[in-house]
Amino acid sequence: MHLLQLRPSGRRSLSIGSLFSALLLASTVVQAQDNFFSRWQARATATLAQQPKWAPPVVSPYPQLIQVVRADFYRTVSPTHVTTWNYGDSRGINLIPLKNTEVDIFYPDYFQHSNATVDGFGDLGFSGKYRFLSRNEKEGNYVVSAFINATVPTGDHKNGAAHPTIGPFVGAGKGFGKFNVTSCFGAAIPTEQADTLGRTLSSNTNAQYHFAKQGWVEVEDNASFFNGGPNDGKKQNFITPGVLAGPFKFYPSDPKRREGLMFGAAIQIATSSFHTTNHNVNFTARYTF
């Protein structure tokens, strides 16, 4: 009788001990995750504090580092009045995992056409950026960086590239009070059949003015030069006026918290005799963290 009474008590002790161990393990895991994200955010905050607080342009690439999730919507109109909506516009999540370093993942965008062209997803993209020089507004107000983009041909129904592409870029920017100018130069080069498909050299310059606490106006010059392929020797150029608002922070009284939202819009106006599209409209929404 005593043994029968002891066995249930032993099982209850074992069950309570197991529950306590599981709770302790779960608490340790949660604490480790909190420490990981806390260290990540502290490192990102320190990195961002060493550069100017310029708003990334609506269309152009940018030389500074950012940590955001972007959702862009891009409408193009061809000379034959075919309208194409690009949901995503080769944007995605931008992270600062290490000092002076940004890593980006660009989710496949989705194309919707107004003609008989089959709708579908575009290519998956990646980018890695290293910031060589930077000073915030109080110490010099400039930034210099280099980065490399790459795409994987995941697009369907000819909505993506035929082969992977790789694109080296260099960028720099200088601020003058509330005014700043940034420029980025680079290329998109197919890893196969480059002479047939063509290489695209690009130059993007953005002049931006911070006219209010959360307001920015800008004018971009977006130029593309084609080497090889069906547009060999041609140049396409757009002038792109735009406006940005934000970031509207969720915790404005806490300087350590960067979470917030930013919005913007721009229109691309063709200024070159050769252009595949014109009066293109771009909308951008960004979650900063």
C-alpha positions as a Markdown table, in Angstrom:
| # | Residue | x | y | z |
|---|---|---|---|---|
| 1 | Met | 0.0 | 0.0 | 0.0 |
| 2 | His | 2.8 | 2.4 | 0.8 |
| 3 | Leu | 4.5 | 1.7 | -2.6 |
| 4 | Leu | 1.2 | 2.5 | -4.4 |
| 5 | Gln | 1.0 | 5.7 | -2.6 |
| 6 | Leu | 4.6 | 6.7 | -3.3 |
| 7 | Arg | 4.5 | 6.0 | -7.1 |
| 8 | Pro | 1.9 | 8.7 | -7.9 |
| 9 | Ser | 3.7 | 11.2 | -5.8 |
| 10 | Gly | 6.9 | 10.4 | -7.7 |
| 11 | Arg | 5.2 | 10.9 | -11.0 |
| 12 | Arg | 3.8 | 14.2 | -9.8 |
| 13 | Ser | 7.2 | 15.4 | -8.7 |
| 14 | Leu | 8.6 | 14.4 | -12.1 |
| 15 | Ser | 5.9 | 16.2 | -14.0 |
| 16 | Ile | 6.3 | 19.4 | -12.0 |
| 17 | Gly | 10.1 | 19.2 | -12.5 |
| 18 | Ser | 9.7 | 18.7 | -16.2 |
| 19 | Leu | 7.3 | 21.6 | -16.4 |
| 20 | Phe | 9.7 | 23.8 | -14.5 |
| 21 | Ser | 12.6 | 22.8 | -16.8 |
| 22 | Ala | 10.5 | 23.6 | -19.9 |
| 23 | Leu | 9.5 | 27.0 | -18.6 |
| 24 | Leu | 13.1 | 27.7 | -17.7 |
| 25 | Leu | 14.3 | 26.7 | -21.2 |
| 26 | Ala | 11.5 | 28.8 | -22.9 |
| 27 | Ser | 12.5 | 31.8 | -20.7 |
| 28 | Thr | 16.2 | 31.3 | -21.7 |
| 29 | Val | 15.3 | 31.1 | -25.4 |
| 30 | Val | 13.1 | 34.3 | -25.2 |
| 31 | Gln | 15.8 | 36.1 | -23.3 |
| 32 | Ala | 18.5 | 35.1 | -25.9 |
| 33 | Gln | 16.2 | 36.3 | -28.7 |
| 34 | Asp | 15.7 | 39.6 | -26.9 |
| 35 | Asn | 19.4 | 40.0 | -26.4 |
| 36 | Phe | 20.1 | 39.2 | -30.1 |
| 37 | Phe | 17.6 | 41.8 | -31.4 |
| 38 | Ser | 18.7 | 44.3 | -28.8 |
| 39 | Arg | 22.3 | 44.0 | -29.9 |
| 40 | Trp | 21.3 | 44.1 | -33.6 |
| 41 | Gln | 19.3 | 47.3 | -33.0 |
| 42 | Ala | 22.0 | 48.9 | -30.9 |
| 43 | Arg | 24.6 | 48.2 | -33.6 |
| 44 | Ala | 22.3 | 49.5 | -36.4 |
| 45 | Thr | 21.6 | 52.7 | -34.4 |
| 46 | Ala | 25.3 | 53.3 | -33.8 |
| 47 | Thr | 25.9 | 52.8 | -37.6 |
| 48 | Leu | 23.1 | 55.1 | -38.7 |
| 49 | Ala | 24.3 | 57.8 | -36.3 |
| 50 | Gln | 27.5 | 58.1 | -38.3 |
| 51 | Gln | 25.8 | 59.2 | -41.5 |
| 52 | Pro | 23.5 | 62.0 | -42.6 |
| 53 | Lys | 19.7 | 61.5 | -42.0 |
| 54 | Trp | 18.7 | 61.9 | -45.7 |
| 55 | Ala | 15.6 | 60.3 | -47.0 |
| 56 | Pro | 16.4 | 57.6 | -49.6 |
| 57 | Pro | 15.1 | 58.8 | -53.0 |
| 58 | Val | 11.8 | 57.5 | -54.5 |
| 59 | Val | 13.5 | 55.9 | -57.6 |
| 60 | Ser | 17.3 | 56.3 | -57.5 |
| 61 | Pro | 19.7 | 54.0 | -55.6 |
| 62 | Tyr | 21.3 | 55.7 | -52.6 |
| 63 | Pro | 24.8 | 55.7 | -51.0 |
| 64 | Gln | 23.7 | 55.7 | -47.4 |
| 65 | Leu | 22.7 | 52.7 | -45.3 |
| 66 | Ile | 19.1 | 52.1 | -44.3 |
| 67 | Gln | 17.1 | 49.5 | -42.4 |
| 68 | Val | 13.6 | 49.3 | -43.8 |
| 69 | Val | 10.9 | 47.1 | -45.4 |
| 70 | Arg | 9.8 | 48.7 | -48.7 |
| 71 | Ala | 6.7 | 48.2 | -50.8 |
| 72 | Asp | 6.8 | 50.2 | -54.1 |
| 73 | Phe | 4.3 | 50.4 | -56.9 |
| 74 | Tyr | 5.5 | 51.5 | -60.3 |
| 75 | Arg | 3.3 | 52.3 | -63.4 |
| 76 | Thr | 4.9 | 52.6 | -66.8 |
| 77 | Val | 3.3 | 53.7 | -70.1 |
| 78 | Ser | 4.8 | 52.6 | -73.4 |
| 79 | Pro | 4.8 | 54.7 | -76.6 |
| 80 | Thr | 2.0 | 52.5 | -77.9 |
| 81 | His | 0.0 | 53.3 | -74.7 |
| 82 | Val | 0.4 | 50.0 | -73.0 |
| 83 | Thr | 0.2 | 50.4 | -69.3 |
| 84 | Thr | 2.2 | 48.1 | -67.0 |
| 85 | Trp | 1.9 | 48.0 | -63.2 |
| 86 | Asn | 4.9 | 46.6 | -61.3 |
| 87 | Tyr | 3.8 | 45.6 | -57.7 |
| 88 | Gly | 7.1 | 45.6 | -55.7 |
| 89 | Asp | 9.4 | 47.4 | -58.1 |
| 90 | Ser | 12.4 | 45.2 | -57.1 |
| 91 | Arg | 12.3 | 46.4 | -53.5 |
| 92 | Gly | 12.2 | 44.4 | -50.3 |
| 93 | Ile | 13.9 | 44.3 | -46.9 |
| 94 | Asn | 17.1 | 46.2 | -46.2 |
| 95 | Leu | 19.1 | 45.2 | -43.1 |
| 96 | Ile | 22.2 | 46.4 | -41.3 |
| 97 | Pro | 23.7 | 43.2 | -39.8 |
| 98 | Leu | 27.2 | 44.6 | -39.3 |
| 99 | Lys | 28.9 | 47.9 | -38.9 |
| 100 | Asn | 29.0 | 49.9 | -42.2 |
| 101 | Thr | 27.2 | 47.1 | -44.0 |
| 102 | Glu | 23.8 | 46.7 | -45.6 |
| 103 | Val | 22.3 | 43.5 | -47.0 |
| 104 | Asp | 19.1 | 43.6 | -49.1 |
| 105 | Ile | 16.7 | 40.9 | -50.2 |
| 106 | Phe | 14.4 | 42.0 | -53.1 |
| 107 | Tyr | 11.3 | 39.8 | -53.4 |
| 108 | Pro | 10.0 | 39.0 | -56.9 |
| 109 | Asp | 7.8 | 41.8 | -58.1 |
| 110 | Tyr | 4.5 | 41.1 | -59.9 |
| 111 | Phe | 3.7 | 42.6 | -63.4 |
| 112 | Gln | 0.2 | 43.4 | -64.6 |
| 113 | His | -0.2 | 44.4 | -68.3 |
| 114 | Ser | -3.0 | 46.2 | -70.0 |
| 115 | Asn | -2.5 | 44.3 | -73.3 |
| 116 | Ala | -2.3 | 40.6 | -74.1 |
| 117 | Thr | 1.1 | 40.1 | -72.4 |
| 118 | Val | 0.8 | 37.4 | -69.8 |
| 119 | Asp | 1.0 | 38.8 | -66.2 |
| 120 | Gly | 3.4 | 37.2 | -63.8 |
| 121 | Phe | 6.2 | 37.5 | -61.3 |
| 122 | Gly | 9.7 | 38.9 | -61.9 |
| 123 | Asp | 13.1 | 38.0 | -60.6 |
| 124 | Leu | 14.4 | 37.6 | -57.1 |
| 125 | Gly | 17.2 | 40.0 | -56.2 |
| 126 | Phe | 20.0 | 40.6 | -53.7 |
| 127 | Ser | 22.3 | 43.4 | -52.8 |
| 128 | Gly | 25.3 | 43.9 | -50.5 |
| 129 | Lys | 26.6 | 47.4 | -49.7 |
| 130 | Tyr | 29.7 | 48.6 | -47.7 |
| 131 | Arg | 30.0 | 52.2 | -46.6 |
| 132 | Phe | 33.6 | 53.4 | -46.8 |
| 133 | Leu | 33.3 | 57.0 | -45.5 |
| 134 | Ser | 30.6 | 58.9 | -43.7 |
| 135 | Arg | 30.0 | 61.8 | -41.4 |
| 136 | Asn | 26.7 | 63.0 | -40.0 |
| 137 | Glu | 25.4 | 66.6 | -40.4 |
| 138 | Lys | 27.4 | 67.9 | -37.5 |
| 139 | Glu | 30.8 | 66.5 | -38.6 |
| 140 | Gly | 30.9 | 66.8 | -42.4 |
| 141 | Asn | 27.6 | 65.7 | -43.9 |
| 142 | Tyr | 28.8 | 63.2 | -46.6 |
| 143 | Val | 28.8 | 59.5 | -47.4 |
| 144 | Val | 30.7 | 57.2 | -49.8 |
| 145 | Ser | 29.9 | 53.6 | -50.5 |
| 146 | Ala | 30.1 | 50.7 | -53.0 |
| 147 | Phe | 27.6 | 47.9 | -53.5 |
| 148 | Ile | 26.8 | 45.1 | -55.8 |
| 149 | Asn | 23.3 | 43.9 | -57.0 |
| 150 | Ala | 22.4 | 40.5 | -58.3 |
| 151 | Thr | 19.2 | 38.9 | -59.7 |
| 152 | Val | 18.1 | 35.3 | -60.1 |
| 153 | Pro | 15.9 | 34.5 | -63.1 |
| 154 | Thr | 12.7 | 33.4 | -61.2 |
| 155 | Gly | 10.4 | 35.4 | -63.4 |
| 156 | Asp | 7.7 | 33.7 | -65.5 |
| 157 | His | 6.2 | 34.4 | -68.9 |
| 158 | Lys | 9.1 | 36.7 | -69.9 |
| 159 | Asn | 8.5 | 39.1 | -66.9 |
| 160 | Gly | 12.1 | 38.5 | -65.8 |
| 161 | Ala | 15.5 | 38.3 | -67.3 |
| 162 | Ala | 16.7 | 35.3 | -69.3 |
| 163 | His | 19.8 | 34.8 | -67.2 |
| 164 | Pro | 21.2 | 36.0 | -63.8 |
| 165 | Thr | 22.6 | 39.5 | -63.7 |
| 166 | Ile | 25.3 | 41.2 | -61.6 |
| 167 | Gly | 25.6 | 44.9 | -61.1 |
| 168 | Pro | 28.5 | 46.7 | -59.4 |
| 169 | Phe | 27.8 | 50.3 | -58.2 |
| 170 | Val | 29.6 | 53.2 | -56.5 |
| 171 | Gly | 27.8 | 56.0 | -54.8 |
| 172 | Ala | 28.5 | 59.2 | -52.9 |
| 173 | Gly | 26.6 | 62.1 | -51.4 |
| 174 | Lys | 27.2 | 65.6 | -49.9 |
| 175 | Gly | 24.9 | 67.7 | -47.8 |
| 176 | Phe | 24.8 | 71.5 | -47.5 |
| 177 | Gly | 22.5 | 72.3 | -44.6 |
| 178 | Lys | 19.0 | 71.2 | -45.6 |
| 179 | Phe | 20.1 | 70.5 | -49.2 |
| 180 | Asn | 21.9 | 67.4 | -50.4 |
| 181 | Val | 23.0 | 65.8 | -53.6 |
| 182 | Thr | 23.6 | 62.0 | -54.1 |
| 183 | Ser | 24.9 | 60.1 | -57.2 |
| 184 | Cys | 25.2 | 56.4 | -58.0 |
| 185 | Phe | 26.8 | 54.9 | -61.0 |
| 186 | Gly | 26.7 | 51.2 | -62.0 |
| 187 | Ala | 25.7 | 48.5 | -64.5 |
| 188 | Ala | 23.5 | 45.5 | -64.9 |
| 189 | Ile | 25.4 | 42.7 | -66.7 |
| 190 | Pro | 23.9 | 39.4 | -67.7 |
| 191 | Thr | 26.1 | 36.4 | -66.7 |
| 192 | Glu | 25.4 | 34.8 | -70.1 |
| 193 | Gln | 24.8 | 36.1 | -73.7 |
| 194 | Ala | 25.7 | 39.6 | -72.6 |
| 195 | Asp | 26.4 | 40.7 | -76.2 |
| 196 | Thr | 23.0 | 39.5 | -77.3 |
| 197 | Leu | 20.9 | 40.6 | -74.3 |
| 198 | Gly | 22.9 | 43.8 | -73.7 |
| 199 | Arg | 24.5 | 45.5 | -70.8 |
| 200 | Thr | 22.8 | 48.5 | -69.1 |
| 201 | Leu | 25.0 | 51.3 | -67.6 |
| 202 | Ser | 23.1 | 53.6 | -65.3 |
| 203 | Ser | 23.7 | 57.0 | -63.7 |
| 204 | Asn | 21.3 | 58.4 | -61.1 |
| 205 | Thr | 21.7 | 61.8 | -59.4 |
| 206 | Asn | 19.3 | 63.2 | -56.8 |
| 207 | Ala | 19.0 | 66.7 | -55.5 |
| 208 | Gln | 16.9 | 66.8 | -52.4 |
| 209 | Tyr | 15.7 | 69.5 | -50.0 |
| 210 | His | 14.4 | 68.9 | -46.4 |
| 211 | Phe | 11.8 | 71.6 | -46.2 |
| 212 | Ala | 10.0 | 70.5 | -43.0 |
| 213 | Lys | 10.6 | 68.2 | -40.1 |
| 214 | Gln | 9.0 | 65.3 | -42.0 |
| 215 | Gly | 8.9 | 66.7 | -45.5 |
| 216 | Trp | 11.3 | 66.3 | -48.5 |
| 217 | Val | 11.2 | 67.4 | -52.1 |
| 218 | Glu | 13.6 | 66.1 | -54.7 |
| 219 | Val | 14.4 | 66.0 | -58.4 |
| 220 | Glu | 16.2 | 63.0 | -59.8 |
| 221 | Asp | 18.0 | 62.4 | -63.1 |
| 222 | Asn | 17.7 | 58.7 | -64.1 |
| 223 | Ala | 19.9 | 57.9 | -67.2 |
| 224 | Ser | 20.5 | 54.5 | -68.8 |
| 225 | Phe | 23.1 | 53.7 | -71.5 |
| 226 | Phe | 22.7 | 50.5 | -73.5 |
| 227 | Asn | 25.7 | 48.5 | -74.7 |
| 228 | Gly | 25.0 | 45.5 | -76.9 |
| 229 | Gly | 21.5 | 44.0 | -77.3 |
| 230 | Pro | 18.6 | 45.4 | -79.3 |
| 231 | Asn | 19.1 | 48.9 | -78.0 |
| 232 | Asp | 22.9 | 49.1 | -78.5 |
| 233 | Gly | 24.3 | 52.6 | -78.5 |
| 234 | Lys | 21.1 | 54.3 | -77.3 |
| 235 | Lys | 20.5 | 56.4 | -74.2 |
| 236 | Gln | 17.3 | 56.8 | -72.2 |
| 237 | Asn | 16.9 | 59.7 | -69.7 |
| 238 | Phe | 14.2 | 60.7 | -67.2 |
| 239 | Ile | 13.8 | 63.8 | -65.0 |
| 240 | Thr | 11.9 | 62.7 | -61.9 |
| 241 | Pro | 10.4 | 65.2 | -59.5 |
| 242 | Gly | 9.2 | 63.6 | -56.2 |
| 243 | Val | 8.1 | 64.2 | -52.7 |
| 244 | Leu | 8.6 | 62.2 | -49.5 |
| 245 | Ala | 6.9 | 62.4 | -46.1 |
| 246 | Gly | 8.2 | 60.9 | -42.8 |
| 247 | Pro | 9.4 | 59.0 | -41.0 |
| 248 | Phe | 6.3 | 59.2 | -38.7 |
| 249 | Lys | 7.7 | 57.4 | -35.7 |
| 250 | Phe | 5.6 | 55.1 | -33.5 |
| 251 | Tyr | 7.6 | 56.2 | -30.4 |
| 252 | Pro | 8.6 | 59.8 | -31.1 |
| 253 | Ser | 9.6 | 60.5 | -27.5 |
| 254 | Asp | 12.1 | 57.6 | -27.4 |
| 255 | Pro | 15.3 | 58.4 | -29.4 |
| 256 | Lys | 16.3 | 54.7 | -29.2 |
| 257 | Arg | 13.3 | 53.5 | -31.1 |
| 258 | Arg | 13.3 | 54.0 | -34.9 |
| 259 | Glu | 10.1 | 52.2 | -35.8 |
| 260 | Gly | 7.9 | 54.3 | -38.1 |
| 261 | Leu | 6.4 | 54.8 | -41.6 |
| 262 | Met | 7.4 | 56.8 | -44.6 |
| 263 | Phe | 5.6 | 57.5 | -47.9 |
| 264 | Gly | 6.5 | 59.1 | -51.2 |
| 265 | Ala | 5.6 | 59.5 | -54.9 |
| 266 | Ala | 7.4 | 60.6 | -58.1 |
| 267 | Ile | 6.8 | 60.9 | -61.8 |
| 268 | Gln | 9.4 | 60.1 | -64.5 |
| 269 | Ile | 9.3 | 62.4 | -67.5 |
| 270 | Ala | 11.3 | 61.2 | -70.5 |
| 271 | Thr | 13.8 | 63.9 | -71.8 |
| 272 | Ser | 15.6 | 61.7 | -74.4 |
| 273 | Ser | 14.5 | 61.1 | -78.0 |
| 274 | Phe | 14.7 | 57.4 | -77.3 |
| 275 | His | 12.5 | 56.1 | -74.5 |
| 276 | Thr | 10.7 | 52.8 | -73.9 |
| 277 | Thr | 8.2 | 54.4 | -71.5 |
| 278 | Asn | 7.1 | 57.9 | -70.4 |
| 279 | His | 5.2 | 59.6 | -67.6 |
| 280 | Asn | 5.9 | 56.7 | -65.2 |
| 281 | Val | 4.5 | 57.0 | -61.7 |
| 282 | Asn | 6.1 | 55.5 | -58.6 |
| 283 | Phe | 4.6 | 55.2 | -55.2 |
| 284 | Thr | 6.6 | 54.0 | -52.2 |
| 285 | Ala | 5.7 | 53.0 | -48.6 |
| 286 | Arg | 8.4 | 52.1 | -46.1 |
| 287 | Tyr | 8.5 | 50.7 | -42.6 |
| 288 | Thr | 11.6 | 51.9 | -40.8 |
| 289 | Phe | 13.0 | 50.0 | -37.8 |
